[in-house]
Amino acid sequence: MITNTAEINPDFENRVCNFSDTDFMLRPILKIQNSKTMKNLLLIAVALAALGPAQASTTLGSWVPIFKGIDHAVGTNTPGGGGFPDLQVVHALRIDLSDPDIQLFSTPRFTNYLAESRETAGLTVSDFLTTHGLQVAINADNFQPQEYYLAAGTPMDVSGLTISRGQVVSAQEGSSDASSILFTTNNRPTIVFTNWPPRSTADVFTAVSGLYPVLINGVNVGSNYINNPNFPHDSPEPRTAFGLSQDRRYLYLLTIDGRQSGYSDGAWDWETGAWLLLVGASDGVNMDGGGSTTLVMQDSTGRPLELNKSSAVANDPRGRERTVGSHFGVFARPLPGFINDVLALPDDTAATVTWTTLAPSTTQVQYDPTTNFANSSTLQSALVTNHAALLTGLSPDTGYYFRAVSTTGSNQYVSPNFFFVTTNYVITNRLFDVTHSWKYTTTNLDGVAWTAPAYDDSGWSGPGPGLLWVDVRSGGPNPLVSPKNTQMPADASNNGLPYTSYYFRTHFTLTNVVPGTSLLFSSYVDDGAVFYLNGTEIYRLRMDPTPVSNGTLATGFPCNGDATCLDEFAISGNLSTHLVAGDNVLAVEVHNYNPSSPDISFGTSLVDTRPYTLSPELDIAYTQGIPTLSWSRGGFTLQQVDGLTGLWTDVPGPIVSSPFMTTNSGSAQYFRLIKR
C-alpha cells in the first residue's frame, strides 16, 4: 500500500543508531509488508499499480533465474498520483545465501598496498567481473580519487570497511561510510548500520560498506535525510543499494538508474528504501551511487553484460563505465539444464569440448569465429551422457563461439553460446621499449613520401628517447604521463600550443622473418596516430579512415585526455608480410584531437613473436593395477599399438578427452596423442 505517514519502530533508537522519532519527516513512503514468496511480491506490485491513478505505475517484474542461486528482476515507476515522484528503472538481484555454490567476493587489496594511502586497484565493474571470473558484480563503497575515467589499476582509497577473503583491505576509520554488511565464510550475514567504533572483524570473511541505512527492520528511514545538513547531497540520483531479507536468507543488490531524462531520473533516499522493501528486504544500505552505479552479469561466453544503464555510460560519447575503487561480486554455477558442465580445452589449431547430459543423447558441437555457427564437428550418433567432441582445423590465437548439441529421440537440446580462444605457441623477442629513440619533425609533409625506407631524415630533430612530448598547461605537465624524456617544440604561430601533427621515424632489425610472425605494439599516444611499416600503412589509432593530411585531427583521446594508459595492438597476417630480414623502418604521425589542446605525446614499445610447435605430454598412472592415461591439452586423439612396429589406430571411441582408463591386457601396449 502507499501511505503518507512514516511508521516508527518504538525500539528503533535503542537497537540501531542515533536516530530519534522526531528525525522523520512526513514524506510519501511506499510501505509493504515483507513477503516470503515471489507470488506475494508480484501481488504487491499489481496492487500498487491498481491503487494509483491511471497514469501512475509502480511495478516489479517477475524474478528470473540467471544463475543457480541468483535471480534478476526489473522494476519501473511512472510518476503520478500518490506514488513515487520520479521516473525510474530499477534492476535487482536476489542472491540465495543458503545455496552452497554461492561465493561472495569484494575488491581485494592492491598488490602494492600502501597502508596510509591507496588500498585497491581501480577497475570498472565490468573489468572487475572479467578479471576475477565472477558471475555478477556491482559497485560498492565510496572511494578516492573521484575522477570518472581513470586508467585500470589506478591506486585508490576506500572510505569504509572492506574485507576480501578474510583480509582487511580497508579499515573503518570514522563515522562516515560506516554502514557495513559482513559475511562469514559460509555466507552468514550481519548488518551493522553504524560501524563506529568498529566491531571486531575476527569472524568476517567478506565485508563491504555503504554510506548510511535507508531500511531498518522493515522501516523505511530514508526520509530522515531530507534537508538534513549532514546529508546535503540528497536528491533524485542514480542509486546503488544492498539489502537483506528478514530471515537473512537473501541478499539483494539494487540499482536505480538516473540522470537520464525520459528514461530514469534517479531516486531519493526514501524511494531507495521503498524499492528495497518491494523486492523483499527488511534492512538495507545506500551504497555509493551516481555515475558509479553499475550492475553487470557474465554472459554465456564469459563476457560482461551491463544490466542497468549507468549515467557514466549514457553520458560519455565513448560509452565508458566509470572506474571505481570498491566492488562486490558473486561466484555462482550455471543454471542446470539438459546440457551441463560444458568445457572447452583448446590448443593452437584444435580443441576438445566436453559436457554432460541428463539422459543418453548424441554428440555434436557447432562453432565459428562468429555466432553464425557455420561449422560443426562430426555427429556422433552413439547415445551417451558424457560427451567429448574434437574440433580441428582451427587458427591459432583466434576466438571461437561454440555450443553443444545433443539429441535424444525427437528432442534436440542446444546449450547457450560459449567462447574460447585458441593458444598460440610463440617465441617472443623484444625489439625495443618505450624509451626507444626517434627522429622527429613538425614540418608539413603533405605529398612527401616520408614513410619510405629510403627517405632522408637527416634534417629532422633527434634522435630523442620516448616519451616525446609537449605540454604547455598553466598548471604544468601531468606527472602521470611518464617517462617524459624528449620535450618537443610548440607552435609559436598557434599561441604557443602544440602543432596539430608531429612526425616520427625509427629503425629496428630482424635477423630473419618466418611465416606467422606478428608485431605487438604497446603505445602511449596522445591523441591519435597512423603507423607505417617500410612505407605501408599498418594501423590507425583514433583516426578517421579518410586520407590524412597535416591538419587532420584525431577522432578521440586516451583515458582522461592524457597518455596515462596503454594503447595495445598487434600486426599479423598480411600486414606482417611487409617485414623484411635486416633493417626495417617504422614511421608514425601523431595528431592532436583539438587545435587548442595544450599537450601531445608519443612513445611505443615493440615485440615480435613467431610460432613454434609444442608437443603434448601424456602421463600414465596406476590405481590398483589399472592404468589411467591423462593429458592437459585439448585437440588430440588417443592412439594405441601393440608393438612399436605395428599400425597405430585410434583407441575406440575415439578417445579425445582426458583421462582414459584402459584395461591391463597382460601384454605391452603403447599409446600416443595425435593432432589431425
N, C-alpha and C positions, 0 to 999 in steps of 0.2 A: 504494500500500500504506500501511498505518498502522504506525508504528513508535514505540517508546518510547525511542529514542535520538536524540541530535542529531548530525547529520553535520557535521563541521568541515572546511572547506577549508583545507589547510595553508598556502596563500598568502594567506589571508584578511586577517590583521593587516597585512601589508606593503602589500597593494594597496588596502585600503579605508579603514579608520579604526582608531581605538584600541580595538578590542575584542580580547581575548585568548581562547584556547580555554577557559580556566577560567571565563570570564564566563558560559558557557552552563549553564543549569540543565536537568536531565533532566525533560522535560515531554512528554506525548503530542503528537507533531507529525505532521501529515499530510504525507507525503513522496511526491511523484510526480515522475517524470521529465518533462522538457519534451516536449510533444507538438507536432508540426508540422501536424497536421490536426485538423479538427473531429471526425472519426471517432475518432481516438485519445482525444480529450478525453471523448467520450461513453463509450468503453470503460472509461476510468479511473473515470468516475462510477459506471458499473454495477458495476465491480469493488469499489469502496468499499462500495457498498450490500450486496453479497453477502458481504463478509468480516465485517461486524458482526453482532451479534445481531439477531433479527427486529424488535425494537422500535427499533433504531437505523438511521438512514438519512442518508447524505450524498450529495446528488446535484446535478449541474449540468445544466440543461436544454439543449436544442439552441440553437445560435446562430441567431437570426432576423434577417435584414436589415431595418433600419428606414429607412436612407438609403443612398445609394451610398457605400460605404466604411465604414459603421458597422453593426455587428451587436450585438444585445442578447440576453443570456441571464439566466435566473433560477436561482439555486441555493437549496437548502434543507437544513437539518440538523435532524434529530430526535435529541436526545441519547440516549446509552445505549451500553453496550459499551465498546470501546477508542477510540472516535472523539471528536468534539468534545463537551464537556460542556454546551454551551449551545444552546438553541433559536434558530435563525437563519433569516432570509430575506435573500438576497443578490441584488443586481442588478449586472450587469456590462455594460459596453460595450467592444467591441473596435474600435478605430479603426485603419484601414489607412493608415499614414503614407505609403505609396507611391502612394496614389490622388492624382492631380494636382488633383482638385477639393476635397480636404480642406484647410481652412484653420483654424489654431488661433488662439485669442484669449483673453487674460486681462484682468482688470479694468483699464481704462485709468486714467490719472491724473485725480484730482479737478480739476474746472475751476478752482476757487480753491485751487490747490495751495499748501500751506504746508510747506516743506521740513523744518521742525523738529517738526511736529505731525501734521497729517492729510494722508493721501495719496490715498485713494479715497473714492468716494461709496457708502454702504451701500445695498444692494438685496437683496431676496430673490432666490434663484436663478431663480425663475420670472420675476421682473421683469427680471433681467439678460438672460435669454434673449429676452424680448419686446422690450426696449429696443434690443438690438443685432441682432435678426433672426436669432439663432442657431438651429441645428437641435437641438443638445443642450447642456446646461450642468450644472455641478456645483460645489459649494463647494470651496475650495482651502485656503489657508493660514490660520493663526491671525491674530487681529485684535483691536483695541481700539476703542471700548469693547465689553464683552462682554454688554450688555443684549440681551434677546431680540427685542423688537418695536419697534425704533426706527423713526422715520419714514424713508421712502425719501429718499435723498440725504444722510443724516446723514454728516458727515465722519468718516472712520475711518483708523486707522493699521494697516498690515500688518506682521507681525512679520519675515518673511523676504524673500528676493529675489523681486521681481515685475517682469517686463518685458512691456510690451504694445506690439506693433508697433514694436519697436526702441527704445522709450523706457523708461528705468528709472523705474518707478513707486515701488518701494520697494527701497532698497539693503540688502544683507546687513550687519547691524550688530552681530552677535555670533555665538556658537557655538550658540545655541538656534534652533530652527526653521530649520535650516541644511541640510536635505536638499533639494537643488534639482534640478529637471528642466528642461533647457534645450533650445530648439529653434532651428534656423537658419530662414532664410526658406523653404527647401524641406522643412521638417519633419524634418530630420535631428536625432535626439535625442541628448542626453548627460545622464547622471545623475551628480550629484556628491553623495555621501552625507554628506559633512561639508564644506560650502562655507564654511569659515573656517580661515585667512584666505580671503577671497573670491577666486575665479578671475576672470579677465578676462571681460567681457561684450561685447567688441567685435564678436563674430560672432553674437550672440544676438538673435533677433527676438521670441521669446516665452519666458517663464520663469515658473514658479510654484514654490513651496517647500512642504515639509511638516515635520513635527516630527522624524522620525527614520526610518531604514530598518528594514524588517521582513523584507526578502528581498534577498539579495546573491548574485549569481552562482549562483542556484538553491538557495542555502542559506537556510533559514528561521532568521532571527536573532531572531525575536520573543520567544523565551524569555529573552533577555538582559535584558529589562526587568522581569521578575518580581522583586519585592522589592528592586529597585534603588532606592536613595534618591534618585537623580537623576530618577526617573520614578515618583513616588509615586501618580500618578493611575491607574496601570494597573489595570484591572478590566474585566469584560464591559460594554462600552459601545457605542453606535452608532459606526460607523467609516466613514471615507472613506479610500480608498487609491488610489494611482496605481501602475501597473506598466508595464514594458517587456519585450517578448519578447527572447530572447537574440540574435536576428538584427536587432533594432531595427526590424522592420517594423511591429509592432503596439504601440499604446499602449492600456493597459487602465485604465478608470475603474470603480471598485468602491465600492459602498455596502453596509454591513451594518446593517440596522435594529436598534434596541434600545430598552430602557426601555419595552417593551410586553408585559406578561405574557400568556402564552398565544399570542402571535403571534411575537415575536422579542425575545430577551433582550439581544443585543449580542455582542461578541467580545472576547477577549483579543488582545494583540498577536500571539501565536504563531498564533492562529486566523486573524487577518487575513493573515499571511504564507502560511498554508496555502491560503486561498482564492485568493490571488494565484497561487500555484503551480498550483492546479487550473484556473484559467481560461487559463493558458498563459504567465504572466510568469516571467521569470528574475530580475528586480530590481524592488523595489517599496518605496514610501514610505508611511508612515502620515501622512495629512494631518490637518487639523482635523476633529474628529468631533463627537460629542454631538448637541445639538439643531441643529447646523449641517448635519448630514449630509443632503443633498438632491440628487437626480438627476432632471432633467426633460428632456423632449424636446418638440419642436414638433409639434403635430398638423397634419393636412392643412389646417385652417382658419387656421393661424398662431398658435394659442394654446398656452400651456404645458400639458403633461400630466405630472404627477408620476409617475415610475416607481416610486420607493420610497415608503415610508410613514415620513416623518421623525417623530421623537419630539416635535418642536415642534408639528407639525400635529396629531398624535394627542392630545396632552395640552392643547391650547388649546381652550377652548369655542367659539371662532370659527373654528377650523381654519386659523390663520395660520402661514405659514412664518416662520422666523427671518430677520431682516435680518442679512446678513453683509457683510464688507468685502473679501473676496477670492474671486474666482470664476474658473472656467475653462470655456471653451466651444468649440464646433466648428461651423464652417460646412460644409455638405455639400449635394450636389444630391439631388433626389428619386430614388427607385428607378426605373429605366427600365421601361416597360411598353408596351402597345399605344398608349395615350394619353400624350403627353408635352408638356412646355413649356406647361402651362395658365397663362393670364394673363388677368386681368380689368382693364379700363381703364374705371372708372366715371366718369360725370358726375353731374349733380344728379338727373335723372329718367330716365336711360338709362345703359346700359353696353355695352361691346363685350367679348366673351370670345373669345380665340383659343387654338388648340392645334394640335399636330401629331399624326399617327398613322403607324404603321409601314407601313400599306397604305391604298389609297384606300377611303374609307368615308363614310357620311352625316354630317350635322352637326345637332346639337340640344343645347340647354342646358336643364336643369331647375333651377329656382330658387325661393326662397321666403324670407321672413324667419325661418322655422324649417326644420328638416330634414325637414319633411313634403313639400317639393318639389312644391307644388300647382300651380306654373306652369311652362310650357315655352315655349321660343322656337319659331318656325315651323320645321318639319322641312325641311331642305334635302337632297333626295334625290341630288343630284349627288355622285359618288364622288371625293373629293379627299383629299390628305394634309395640306394646310394649311387649317385651318378658322377661320372667323370667324362669330360669331352676335351679333345685335343684340337686346338686352333693352330694352323700352320700358315706359312707364307706371310707373316706379319712384318711390318717395318720397324726397325729399332727406334727407340726414343719417340714413340708415337702413341697418342691416346686412342683408345677404342671403347666405344659403348658396347655393352653386351646385355643379353637377357637369356635366361634359361627357359626352355620349352619342354614340357613333359605332357604326354597324352596317355590317358587310361580309358579304355572303352571309347565312347563317343565324346568324352570331355577332354578338352585341351586346356592346360594351365600355363600361363606365361608370367614370369617373375617381373618385378619392377626393373627399370633400366639401371644398370650398374656401369662402372667405368674403371679401366685400368690403363696404365702406361707401360709399354714395353721397356725393358732395360736397354742400355747402350754401353757396352763394354769398350772403354776408350782409354788411350794413353793421353795424359794431359801435359802440355808444355806451355809454361808462362812465357809469353813473348816480351811483354813489358807491363809495368804497373802504372798507377795513376799519376805518378810523378815523372813519367817519361817526358822527354823534351820535344818541342815542336817549333818549327819556323812559323811565323805568323805575320799577317799584314791586314791593314784596314783599307787598302786600295780597292776601288771599284773594279772588279774583274769580269764584269759582264762581257760576253763574247770572247773571252780569253780561255784557252784550253789549260787552265792552271792545275787541273787534277791529273793530267797525263804524267806518266813516269819521267818523260824526257824534259818536262818543263823546268826552266832555270829559276830557282827560288833564292839565288844567292843575294838578291837585293832585299829580301824580306828581313824582318827583325828576328832576333833569336839566334840559335835555338834557346828556348826557355822552358824550364820544367813546369809541369802541371801541379796544381791548377793554375791556369792562366785566367786573369780576372780583371774586372773594372767594377768599382763600387764607390759612387760619389754621394751616398746618402749623408745627410747632415749629422745623423747620429753615429756615423761610422759603419764600416762593413760588418755584416753578420758574422760573429765569431764561430757559428756552427758550420759555415761554409769553409771546409778545410780539406787538404792543406793548401793555403794560399802561397804560391811560390813565385809567380811571374805577374807583375802588375802591368797591364797593357794601357795604351793611351786612350783618353776620351776624345770626344769630338768637339773642338772649340767652336765650330760653327753650329753646334746643337746645344748651346748654353752649357757646355762642359759636360754633357751627358754622354753615355757610351754611343759609339757608332751603331747603326742598325745591324750591320753584319761584320763579322771577323772571319778570316780565312786561315786555315792551318794545314801544314804538311809535315809528314814524318816518314821514316823508313824502318822496315824490320826485315829480318832474314829468315827464310825457311830452308833447311838443308834438303828436304825432299817433300813432295806432295803426293799423298796416296788417296785413292777414291774413298769418299766418306769423311774427309777432313772438314771440320767445322771451326768457325771463329766465334768466340764468346766475348762480347763486349760488356764491361761494367763501367758506366759513364756517369759523371756529374756534369749535367748540361743545363744552363740557364740562358735561353729558354728553349729554342728549337734548333734542330741541326739536320744536315744532309751529309751522309758518309759516302765516300768513294774509294774503291779499291782498284789500283792500277788504271785509273781513268774511267771506271764504270761505277755508276751509282749502285749502292747495295742496300741502303736503308735510309728511311726518313723518320725523324723523331719530332712529333708535334709540328709538322709542316704539311701544308696542302699538297695534293698530288699534281697540281698545276706547275708549269715552268717557274723556276726560281730565279730571281734577279737580286741585285744588291739591296734593293729597297723592300724585298718581301719580308713580311712579319710572320713570326711564329704563330701557330693557332692556339697555343696554350702555354702553360708554365709548370715547372715541377713543384711538388709539395705545396708550401705556402707562398711560392714565388721565388724561392731560393734553392740553389743546388745542394740541398741537405739530404737528399735521398737518391739512391742509385737508379739509373735507367739501365736495365739489363736486357740484352737481346742477343740472338745467335744468328749467324750467317752460315747456311748449309745448302746442300743440294746444288742447283745450277749456279747460284751466286758464288759458291765457293770455287767454281771452276776458273774464276779469274785470278786465283792464287798461282804464283809461279815459284819454282825452285830457285833460291837465291834471293835477290833484292826485290822487295815489294814496297809500293808507295801507298800510304793511307792519307787521304785528304778529307778535310771536314770543313764545312762552312756553318757557323753558328749565327743564329738570327734572334734578335730581341722580339718580345711579344708586343711592345709598345714603344714608339719613338721617344716617349718621356720616361721610360724605365731607367732607373739610376744604376742598374747593375747588369753584368753579364759574366759568365764564367764557363770554363771548359776544361775537361780532363777525362781520360779514359784509360782503363787497363785492358789488355788483350791477351787471350789464351787460345791456343789451338788444340783441338782434340782430334784423334784419329782412332778408328775402331781396331779391335783385335779380338781373337777368338778365345773364349774362356771355357775350358772343359768342365763338365759337371762332376760332382763327387757322388759315388754310390757306396753306401755303407751297409754292412751286414751285422746283425746281432742275433744271438741265440737265446731263446727263452724256453727252458725245459726241453732243449734239443730241437726246437722248431726254429728254422732260420727266418728272419724278417729283414727284408731289404727296404731301405729308405733313401730318399734324396730330397734336397731342399729347393730345387729349382723346377719350374714348370716347363711344359713344352716338349717333353721327352716321352718316348715309348720304351718299355722294358722288353728286352730280347733275351733269349736263352739258347744254349747249345750244350750238348753232352760232352763233346770233345772239341779242343781248340781247332781241329782241322775240319770240323763239321760245318753244317749250314746254319747260320743264325736265323732264328724265327721269332716272331712276336710271341710273348707269353700270352696264352689265350685270354681273351677279353675284348680287345687288347688292354694291357695294363698301362695307364697313362698317369696315374696319380700314386703318390706315396702315402703310407707304406704298403708293402706287399708281403704277405706271409705265404711261404711256399712249404711244400711237404719235403721231408727228408727221404729221398729215393734210395739212399744207400750207395749211390754211385756219384762220381764227380759231376757237378753241373756248373756252368759258367753263365754269368749274366752281364749285360751291358745296357747302357742307355743310348738311344739313337734319336736324332732330331731329323724330321723329314721336311 
